[in-house]
Structure formats: structure tokens, C-alpha cells
């Protein structure tokens, strides 16, 4: 079993955040406070889940799913 250090976990999280942010920018343009607020929740999903959501859901659908 491979051990993952806290530094590695933080690096993975940082990389995921950057990827999600870029996808949101490409899909919706500027990242405002509402989209920024849902990024931590998107990070918790699998890559397939967050990519499908970002590519298929409207902005309103994403916000309603993760806000509240």
C-alpha cells in the first residue's frame, strides 16, 4: 500500500482546484464569488463526476446543486 504524505495530498488538491477553475472559466467565463464558492465542493467529487457536471450542467444547475 502506497503512503501519501500531507504535502502530496495538498499538491493533489491544489492541482484539482486549478483544473476545476480552468474548466469553469472555459465554460462560463469569469469566475465570480458564486462559482468560487462551489469549487471546494466540486473538488470532493471524482474527476468524472465534476467534469460531467461542468460540461453538462448550466450555471444555474451547478449553483443550485451546491449552494444551500
C-alpha positions in Angstrom: 0.0 0.0 0.0 1.4 3.4 -1.0 1.5 6.1 1.6 0.5 9.6 0.6 2.1 12.5 2.6 0.2 15.6 3.6 2.3 17.5 1.1 1.3 15.2 -1.7 -2.4 15.4 -0.6 -2.2 19.2 -0.6 -0.5 19.2 -4.1 -3.2 17.0 -5.5 -5.9 19.3 -4.0 -4.2 22.3 -5.5 -3.9 20.7 -8.9 -7.6 19.7 -8.8 -8.6 23.2 -7.8 -6.6 24.6 -10.7 -8.2 22.2 -13.2 -11.7 22.8 -12.0 -11.2 26.6 -12.0 -9.9 26.4 -15.6 -12.9 24.3 -16.7 -15.3 26.7 -15.1 -13.6 29.6 -16.8 -13.7 27.9 -20.2 -17.4 27.1 -19.8 -18.8 30.2 -18.0 -16.2 32.9 -18.4 -15.1 34.9 -15.4 -15.2 33.1 -12.0 -17.4 35.2 -9.7 -17.9 34.7 -6.0 -20.8 32.2 -6.6 -18.8 29.9 -8.7 -15.7 30.3 -6.5 -17.9 29.2 -3.5 -18.7 25.8 -5.1 -15.2 24.9 -6.1 -14.4 23.2 -2.7 -17.5 21.0 -3.2 -16.5 20.1 -6.7 -13.0 19.1 -5.5 -14.6 16.4 -3.4 -16.1 14.7 -6.4 -14.4 12.2 -8.6 -12.8 13.6 -11.8 -15.5 12.0 -13.9 -18.3 13.5 -11.8 -17.0 17.1 -11.7 -16.1 17.0 -15.4 -19.6 15.7 -16.4 -21.3 18.3 -14.2 -19.2 21.2 -15.5 -19.7 20.2 -19.2 -23.3 19.3 -19.0 -25.0 21.4 -16.3 -26.0 25.1 -16.7 -24.5 27.6 -14.4 -27.9 27.8 -12.5 -28.0 24.0 -12.2 -24.4 23.9 -10.7 -25.2 26.7 -8.2 -28.5 25.2 -7.1 -26.9 21.8 -6.6 -24.0 23.0 -4.4 -25.4 26.1 -2.7 -27.8 25.8 0.2 
